[in-house]
Amino acid sequence: MSQSVGALASAQAFELLGAVMAKNQQNQQAQMTNLLVQSAMATVEPLALPAPVGNVGQNINVTV
């Protein structure tokens, strides 16, 4: 009886260890992805939008 309980506890421990290792791998992949996105964003130049000239296109009058 004690052998089967020990085997069950061992199997559960290995299952828990596998879950912890999978979580650690996901966290590492997320960190790597964040670093990749940050490095890609560092090379992107900000978009220079033209400033509006006068009041053209500022107000839109809609009547129904």
N, C-alpha and C positions, 0 to 999 in steps of 0.2 A: 504494500500500500504506500509506504513512504517513497518508494522509487517512482511510482506513478505521479505522486504529488511533486516530487523534485523535478521530474521530467516536464510536467506541466508548467511549473514555475520557471524553469529554464527556457521553455518555448515562449512564454510570455515575456521574459526578459529580453530574448533575442528580437521579438516583435517590437518591443518598446525601443530597443537600441536601433533597429532599422528605421523606425519613425523619427527618432531624434536625428539620425544621420541624414535622412531625406530632408528634414526641415533645415538643417545646417547647409546642405547643398543648395536648397532654394534661396536661402539668405545670401549665400555667396554669389549665386547667379544674379540676384537682384542688385547686389552691390556692384558687380561687374557691369551690369546693364546701365546703372546710374552713372558710373564713370564713363562709359561709352557715350551716353547722351550728353553729359557735361562736356566732354572733349569735342564732340561734334558741334555743340552750341558755341563753344569758344571760337570756332572758326567762321561762324555765320556773322556777317555784317548786319547791323541794324538797318532796317528798311527806311529810307529817307522819303517820306511822303511830301509832295508839294504842298506848300501853304496856300490856303484859299486866297484869291485876289478879289478884294471888294466884297460885295454882298451877293455875288452871282452864285446861285445854287444853295444859298443859306436858308432861304424860306421857300416852302412849297405850299401854295394855296390850293386846297382841294375842296370843291363844292359838289354836293350830291343832290 
